[in-house]
């Protein structure tokens, strides 16, 4: 029979597995160091803010593209 320590350990390992899987999924999204439209470096903060989304353009170029109806 499992004791409280074994149960707690299993829960911690399950949580660690979940977090590692989420981290791996987050990095599968394409991330560019420079905007693919204008070549301006993309700030680290922008990449972090879009944690699980593609980050290929700077704020200005992405905004322009969205206003033109191009989306991502």
C-alpha positions in Angstrom: 0.0 0.0 0.0 1.3 3.5 -0.9 2.1 5.8 1.9 1.6 9.6 1.9 5.2 10.3 0.7 4.8 8.0 -2.3 1.5 9.7 -3.2 3.0 13.2 -2.9 6.0 12.1 -4.9 3.8 10.8 -7.7 1.8 14.0 -7.8 5.0 16.1 -8.0 6.3 13.9 -10.9 3.0 14.2 -12.7 3.1 18.0 -12.4 6.7 18.1 -13.6 5.8 16.0 -16.6 2.9 18.3 -17.4 5.1 21.4 -17.2 7.8 19.9 -19.3 5.3 18.9 -22.0 3.8 22.4 -22.0 7.3 23.9 -22.3 8.1 21.7 -25.2 4.8 22.6 -27.0 5.5 26.3 -26.4 8.8 26.1 -28.2 7.3 24.3 -31.2 5.9 27.6 -32.3 8.1 29.5 -34.7 10.1 32.4 -33.2 12.2 34.8 -35.2 15.1 37.0 -33.9 14.3 39.6 -36.5 11.0 40.7 -38.0 10.4 38.8 -41.3 8.9 41.9 -42.9 11.3 44.8 -41.9 14.3 43.1 -40.3 14.1 45.0 -36.9 15.1 42.8 -33.9 12.1 41.4 -32.0 12.3 42.3 -28.3 12.6 39.4 -25.9 9.6 40.7 -24.0 7.4 40.4 -27.1 8.5 36.8 -27.6 7.7 36.1 -23.9 4.3 37.8 -24.2 3.4 35.5 -27.1 4.6 32.4 -25.2 2.6 29.8 -27.2 2.0 31.7 -30.4 4.3 32.3 -33.4 6.3 35.4 -33.1 7.6 36.3 -36.6 7.0 40.1 -36.8 7.6 43.3 -34.8 4.6 45.0 -33.2 4.3 47.6 -36.0 4.5 45.1 -38.9 2.1 42.7 -37.2 -0.3 45.5 -36.5 -0.1 46.7 -40.1 -0.7 43.1 -41.4 -3.8 42.7 -39.1 -5.2 46.0 -40.2 -4.8 44.9 -43.8 -6.7 41.6 -43.0 -3.6 39.4 -43.3 -3.6 38.1 -39.7 -0.6 36.0 -39.0 
